[in-house]
Amino acid sequence: MNDQKMNQLISETSGAHLQRELTLLEERILKLKALADTLDPYQGKISPSELKALKEFELDQIKDPFALTNQLLKTMEDALERRQALRLGLGKTDDEAHFLRQKLTH
């Protein structure tokens, strides 16, 4: 995502909405990280909870471990880029953003 597009997205959204979206995005990133930590598509066995998470994130390349891994990485990358755009829109420093993440996980 280029800077111009990122700035346009930010300017079209209110601060309160940005904060809400950032909170939801932080939760999404935590769930994606948890999935990435446990999922091993090359093993051949995907647990019911992993299948549920895959469906939630619309990751559908279950029969192709390489494609599934790429889908998961792309989804995580998109979420991280969006989080950075939201932080810029809210004027959050990395320390403030870290505090928000801590608050969500505890």
Sequence and secondary structure as in RCSB ss.txt:
>XXXX:A:sequence
MNDQKMNQLISETSGAHLQRELTLLEERILKLKALADTLDPYQGKISPSELKALKEFELDQIKDPFALTNQLLKT
MEDALERRQALRLGLGKTDDEAHFLRQKLTH
>XXXX:A:secstr
  HHHHHHHHHTS HHHHHHHHHHHHHHHHHHHHHHHH  TTTS   HHHHHHHHHTT   TT HHHHHHHHHHH
HHHHHHHHHHHHHHHT  HHHHHHHHHHHH 
